[in-house]
């Protein structure tokens, strides 16, 4: 008697929702490309939350006073972090596109994918600009 996996059918993986995914190198490439998109989104979220946390911390007068002596270093660090994150987003996007080259994609999907890529950069740089403005304004007090 041979025991078989009920979730596997003739070279395909069947997930609990009935979704079927081919078990091939191409499907693995697509899955990895999807994971890269998730990494990009997570990277943007980390930057946004970090900047938001610093902004909230600056509401405390003691923290604001302690940062005033190194304001320009903190600004430089945040700009450097923005450059690093933008570079990582570009690298992740190139990897994603390289993995998706084998899959035909409608023009509308490609266009919206590009919009999401640009939106990630916009969120990063609006966050960095916001914390730079907050730091500059707090140093004027």
DRENPA-3360 file (N, C-alpha, C; in nm, 2 decimals, always signed):
BEGIN
1 = XXXXXXXX = +0.08/-0.12/+0.00/+0.00/+0.00/+0.00/+0.09/+0.12/+0.00 ~ +0.07/+0.21/-0.09/+0.15/+0.33/-0.11/+0.07/+0.45/-0.05 ~ +0.14/+0.53/+0.04/+0.07/+0.64/+0.10/+0.10/+0.76/+0.01 ~ +0.00/+0.84/-0.02/+0.02/+0.95/-0.11/-0.02/+1.08/-0.03 ~ +0.03/+1.19/-0.07/-0.01/+1.32/-0.02/-0.13/+1.37/-0.09 ~ -0.24/+1.39/-0.02/-0.36/+1.43/-0.08/-0.35/+1.57/-0.14 ~ -0.25/+1.65/-0.10/-0.24/+1.79/-0.15/-0.15/+1.79/-0.27 ~ -0.10/+1.68/-0.32/-0.02/+1.68/-0.44/-0.09/+1.60/-0.55;
9 = XXXXXXXX = -0.10/+1.66/-0.66/-0.16/+1.59/-0.77/-0.08/+1.61/-0.90 ~ -0.03/+1.50/-0.95/+0.04/+1.49/-1.08/+0.13/+1.61/-1.10 ~ +0.23/+1.64/-1.02/+0.33/+1.74/-1.04/+0.28/+1.88/-1.00 ~ +0.16/+1.89/-0.94/+0.11/+2.02/-0.89/+0.10/+2.02/-0.74 ~ +0.11/+2.13/-0.68/+0.07/+2.15/-0.54/-0.06/+2.21/-0.53 ~ -0.15/+2.15/-0.45/-0.29/+2.20/-0.43/-0.29/+2.25/-0.29 ~ -0.33/+2.38/-0.28/-0.34/+2.44/-0.14/-0.48/+2.43/-0.09 ~ -0.49/+2.46/+0.04/-0.62/+2.43/+0.10/-0.74/+2.51/+0.04;
17 = XXXXXXXX = -0.71/+2.62/-0.02/-0.82/+2.70/-0.09/-0.85/+2.65/-0.23 ~ -0.78/+2.54/-0.27/-0.81/+2.48/-0.40/-0.72/+2.54/-0.51 ~ -0.63/+2.64/-0.47/-0.54/+2.70/-0.56/-0.43/+2.60/-0.60 ~ -0.40/+2.59/-0.72/-0.31/+2.49/-0.77/-0.18/+2.57/-0.82 ~ -0.07/+2.52/-0.78/+0.06/+2.58/-0.83/+0.15/+2.47/-0.88 ~ +0.20/+2.50/-1.00/+0.29/+2.40/-1.07/+0.41/+2.39/-0.99 ~ +0.47/+2.27/-0.98/+0.59/+2.24/-0.91/+0.70/+2.24/-1.01 ~ +0.75/+2.36/-1.06/+0.85/+2.36/-1.16/+0.94/+2.48/-1.13;
25 = XXXXXXXX = +1.06/+2.48/-1.19/+1.15/+2.60/-1.17/+1.09/+2.73/-1.20 ~ +1.00/+2.74/-1.30/+0.94/+2.86/-1.34/+0.85/+2.91/-1.22 ~ +0.77/+2.82/-1.16/+0.68/+2.86/-1.05/+0.76/+2.90/-0.93 ~ +0.88/+2.83/-0.91/+0.96/+2.87/-0.80/+1.02/+3.01/-0.83 ~ +1.05/+3.05/-0.95/+1.09/+3.18/-0.98/+0.98/+3.29/-0.96 ~ +0.86/+3.25/-0.99/+0.75/+3.34/-0.97/+0.73/+3.36/-0.82 ~ +0.74/+3.25/-0.74/+0.72/+3.26/-0.60/+0.83/+3.35/-0.53 ~ +0.95/+3.33/-0.58/+1.06/+3.41/-0.53/+1.05/+3.56/-0.57;
33 = XXXXXXXX = +1.00/+3.59/-0.69/+0.97/+3.73/-0.73/+0.86/+3.79/-0.64 ~ +0.76/+3.71/-0.60/+0.66/+3.76/-0.51/+0.72/+3.79/-0.37 ~ +0.81/+3.70/-0.33/+0.87/+3.72/-0.20/+0.96/+3.85/-0.20 ~ +1.02/+3.88/-0.31/+1.10/+4.00/-0.32/+1.02/+4.12/-0.31 ~ +0.90/+4.12/-0.37/+0.80/+4.23/-0.36/+0.76/+4.25/-0.21 ~ +0.74/+4.14/-0.14/+0.71/+4.15/+0.00/+0.83/+4.21/+0.08 ~ +0.95/+4.17/+0.05/+1.07/+4.23/+0.11/+1.07/+4.38/+0.09 ~ +1.04/+4.42/-0.03/+1.04/+4.56/-0.06/+0.94/+4.64/+0.02;
41 = XXXXXXXX = +0.82/+4.58/+0.03/+0.72/+4.64/+0.11/+0.76/+4.65/+0.26 ~ +0.82/+4.55/+0.31/+0.86/+4.54/+0.44/+0.97/+4.64/+0.47 ~ +1.06/+4.66/+0.38/+1.17/+4.76/+0.39/+1.11/+4.90/+0.40 ~ +1.01/+4.93/+0.32/+0.95/+5.06/+0.32/+0.88/+5.08/+0.46 ~ +0.81/+4.98/+0.50/+0.74/+4.99/+0.63/+0.83/+5.01/+0.75 ~ +0.95/+4.95/+0.74/+1.05/+4.96/+0.85/+1.10/+5.11/+0.85 ~ +1.12/+5.16/+0.74/+1.17/+5.30/+0.73/+1.06/+5.40/+0.78 ~ +0.94/+5.38/+0.74/+0.83/+5.46/+0.78/+0.81/+5.45/+0.93;
49 = XXXXXXXX = +0.81/+5.33/+0.99/+0.79/+5.32/+1.13/+0.91/+5.38/+1.21 ~ +1.03/+5.36/+1.16/+1.14/+5.42/+1.23/+1.14/+5.57/+1.23 ~ +1.10/+5.63/+1.12/+1.09/+5.78/+1.12/+0.98/+5.82/+1.20 ~ +0.87/+5.75/+1.20/+0.75/+5.79/+1.29/+0.79/+5.78/+1.43 ~ +0.86/+5.67/+1.47/+0.90/+5.66/+1.61/+1.00/+5.77/+1.65 ~ +1.09/+5.81/+1.57/+1.18/+5.92/+1.60/+1.10/+6.05/+1.61 ~ +1.00/+6.07/+1.53/+0.92/+6.19/+1.53/+0.84/+6.20/+1.66 ~ +0.78/+6.09/+1.70/+0.71/+6.08/+1.83/+0.80/+6.10/+1.95;
57 = XXXXXXXX = +0.92/+6.05/+1.94/+1.02/+6.07/+2.05/+1.06/+6.21/+2.06 ~ +1.06/+6.28/+1.95/+1.10/+6.43/+1.96/+1.00/+6.51/+2.02 ~ +0.88/+6.46/+2.05/+0.78/+6.54/+2.12/+0.82/+6.55/+2.27 ~ +0.90/+6.47/+2.32/+0.95/+6.48/+2.46/+1.06/+6.58/+2.47 ~ +1.05/+6.68/+2.55/+1.15/+6.79/+2.55/+1.29/+6.74/+2.59 ~ +1.30/+6.64/+2.68/+1.43/+6.59/+2.72/+1.50/+6.53/+2.60 ~ +1.43/+6.45/+2.53/+1.49/+6.38/+2.41/+1.53/+6.49/+2.31 ~ +1.44/+6.58/+2.29/+1.47/+6.69/+2.19/+1.59/+6.77/+2.23;
65 = XXXXXXXX = +1.61/+6.80/+2.36/+1.73/+6.87/+2.40/+1.85/+6.78/+2.39 ~ +1.84/+6.65/+2.41/+1.96/+6.57/+2.40/+2.00/+6.55/+2.25 ~ +1.91/+6.55/+2.16/+1.94/+6.54/+2.02/+1.99/+6.67/+1.96 ~ +1.95/+6.78/+2.02/+1.99/+6.91/+1.96/+2.14/+6.92/+1.94 ~ +2.22/+6.86/+2.02/+2.37/+6.87/+2.01/+2.42/+6.79/+1.89 ~ +2.34/+6.69/+1.84/+2.39/+6.61/+1.73/+2.28/+6.61/+1.61 ~ +2.21/+6.72/+1.60/+2.10/+6.72/+1.50/+2.15/+6.69/+1.36 ~ +2.25/+6.76/+1.32/+2.30/+6.74/+1.19/+2.35/+6.60/+1.16;
73 = XXXXXXXX = +2.41/+6.53/+1.26/+2.45/+6.39/+1.25/+2.33/+6.30/+1.23 ~ +2.22/+6.33/+1.30/+2.10/+6.25/+1.29/+2.03/+6.27/+1.15 ~ +2.04/+6.40/+1.11/+1.98/+6.43/+0.97/+2.07/+6.36/+0.87 ~ +2.20/+6.36/+0.88/+2.28/+6.29/+0.78/+2.26/+6.14/+0.79 ~ +2.24/+6.09/+0.91/+2.21/+5.94/+0.92/+2.08/+5.90/+0.85 ~ +1.98/+5.99/+0.87/+1.85/+5.96/+0.81/+1.86/+5.97/+0.65 ~ +1.93/+6.07/+0.60/+1.95/+6.08/+0.46/+2.03/+5.96/+0.41 ~ +2.13/+5.92/+0.48/+2.21/+5.80/+0.44/+2.12/+5.68/+0.44;
81 = XXXXXXXX = +2.04/+5.67/+0.54/+1.94/+5.55/+0.55/+1.85/+5.55/+0.43 ~ +1.80/+5.67/+0.39/+1.71/+5.68/+0.27/+1.79/+5.64/+0.14 ~ +1.91/+5.68/+0.13/+1.99/+5.64/+0.01/+2.01/+5.49/+0.01 ~ +2.04/+5.43/+0.13/+2.06/+5.29/+0.13/+1.94/+5.21/+0.10 ~ +1.82/+5.26/+0.15/+1.70/+5.19/+0.13/+1.66/+5.20/-0.02 ~ +1.68/+5.32/-0.08/+1.65/+5.34/-0.22/+1.74/+5.25/-0.31 ~ +1.86/+5.24/-0.27/+1.95/+5.14/-0.34/+1.90/+5.00/-0.33 ~ +1.86/+4.96/-0.21/+1.81/+4.83/-0.19/+1.68/+4.80/-0.27;
89 = XXXXXXXX = +1.60/+4.90/-0.28/+1.47/+4.89/-0.35/+1.50/+4.88/-0.50 ~ +1.60/+4.95/-0.55/+1.64/+4.93/-0.69/+1.69/+4.79/-0.72 ~ +1.78/+4.75/-0.63/+1.83/+4.61/-0.65/+1.73/+4.50/-0.64 ~ +1.64/+4.52/-0.54/+1.53/+4.42/-0.53/+1.44/+4.42/-0.66 ~ +1.41/+4.54/-0.71/+1.33/+4.55/-0.83/+1.39/+4.48/-0.95 ~ +1.53/+4.50/-0.96/+1.60/+4.44/-1.07/+1.59/+4.29/-1.06 ~ +1.61/+4.24/-0.94/+1.60/+4.09/-0.92/+1.46/+4.04/-0.95 ~ +1.36/+4.12/-0.91/+1.22/+4.08/-0.94/+1.19/+4.07/-1.09;
97 = XXXXXXXX = +1.23/+4.18/-1.16/+1.21/+4.18/-1.30/+1.29/+4.06/-1.37 ~ +1.41/+4.04/-1.32/+1.48/+3.93/-1.38/+1.41/+3.79/-1.36 ~ +1.35/+3.77/-1.25/+1.28/+3.65/-1.22/+1.15/+3.64/-1.30 ~ +1.09/+3.75/-1.33/+0.96/+3.75/-1.40/+0.97/+3.76/-1.55 ~ +1.09/+3.76/-1.60/+1.11/+3.77/-1.75/+1.05/+3.66/-1.83 ~ +1.04/+3.54/-1.77/+0.98/+3.42/-1.84/+0.83/+3.42/-1.84 ~ +0.77/+3.51/-1.77/+0.62/+3.51/-1.76/+0.56/+3.63/-1.84 ~ +0.47/+3.60/-1.93/+0.40/+3.71/-2.00/+0.32/+3.79/-1.90;
105 = XXXXXXXX = +0.33/+3.92/-1.91/+0.26/+4.01/-1.82/+0.18/+4.11/-1.90 ~ +0.05/+4.13/-1.88/-0.02/+4.23/-1.95/+0.04/+4.37/-1.92 ~ +0.02/+4.46/-2.02/+0.07/+4.60/-2.00/+0.02/+4.67/-1.88 ~ -0.11/+4.65/-1.85/-0.17/+4.71/-1.73/-0.10/+4.67/-1.60 ~ -0.07/+4.54/-1.59/-0.01/+4.49/-1.47/+0.13/+4.54/-1.46 ~ +0.21/+4.55/-1.57/+0.34/+4.61/-1.57/+0.34/+4.75/-1.53 ~ +0.24/+4.83/-1.58/+0.23/+4.97/-1.54/+0.20/+4.99/-1.39 ~ +0.11/+4.91/-1.34/+0.08/+4.92/-1.20/+0.19/+4.88/-1.11;
113 = XXXXXXXX = +0.26/+4.78/-1.16/+0.38/+4.73/-1.08/+0.48/+4.84/-1.07 ~ +0.50/+4.92/-1.18/+0.59/+5.03/-1.19/+0.54/+5.14/-1.09 ~ +0.41/+5.16/-1.09/+0.35/+5.27/-1.00/+0.38/+5.23/-0.86 ~ +0.36/+5.10/-0.82/+0.39/+5.06/-0.68/+0.54/+5.08/-0.65 ~ +0.63/+5.05/-0.74/+0.77/+5.07/-0.72/+0.80/+5.22/-0.70 ~ +0.74/+5.30/-0.78/+0.76/+5.45/-0.76/+0.70/+5.49/-0.62 ~ +0.59/+5.44/-0.59/+0.52/+5.48/-0.46/+0.61/+5.44/-0.34 ~ +0.68/+5.33/-0.35/+0.77/+5.29/-0.24/+0.88/+5.39/-0.22;
121 = XXXXXXXX = +0.94/+5.44/-0.33/+1.04/+5.54/-0.32/+0.98/+5.67/-0.27 ~ +0.86/+5.71/-0.31/+0.80/+5.83/-0.26/+0.77/+5.82/-0.11 ~ +0.72/+5.71/-0.06/+0.70/+5.69/+0.08/+0.83/+5.71/+0.16 ~ +0.94/+5.64/+0.11/+1.06/+5.65/+0.18/+1.11/+5.80/+0.19 ~ +1.11/+5.87/+0.07/+1.16/+6.00/+0.07/+1.07/+6.11/+0.14 ~ +0.94/+6.09/+0.14/+0.85/+6.18/+0.21/+0.88/+6.16/+0.36 ~ +0.90/+6.03/+0.40/+0.93/+6.00/+0.54/+1.06/+6.07/+0.59 ~ +1.16/+6.06/+0.50/+1.29/+6.12/+0.53/+1.28/+6.27/+0.54;
129 = XXXXXXXX = +1.21/+6.33/+0.44/+1.19/+6.47/+0.43/+1.12/+6.52/+0.56 ~ +1.02/+6.44/+0.60/+0.94/+6.48/+0.72/+1.03/+6.48/+0.84 ~ +1.12/+6.38/+0.86/+1.20/+6.38/+0.99/+1.31/+6.48/+0.98 ~ +1.36/+6.51/+0.86/+1.46/+6.62/+0.85/+1.40/+6.75/+0.89 ~ +1.27/+6.78/+0.84/+1.20/+6.90/+0.87/+1.18/+6.91/+1.02 ~ +1.13/+6.80/+1.08/+1.11/+6.80/+1.23/+1.24/+6.83/+1.31 ~ +1.34/+6.76/+1.26/+1.47/+6.78/+1.33/+1.52/+6.93/+1.32 ~ +1.51/+6.98/+1.20/+1.55/+7.12/+1.18/+1.47/+7.22/+1.27;
137 = XXXXX = +1.33/+7.19/+1.26/+1.25/+7.28/+1.34/+1.27/+7.27/+1.49 ~ +1.30/+7.15/+1.54/+1.33/+7.13/+1.68/+1.46/+7.19/+1.72 ~ +1.55/+7.20/+1.63/+1.68/+7.26/+1.67/+1.68/+7.41/+1.67 ~ +1.57/+7.47/+1.62/+1.56/+7.61/+1.62/+1.51/+7.66/+1.76 ~ +1.45/+7.57/+1.83/+1.39/+7.62/+1.96/+1.50/+7.65/+2.06;
% end
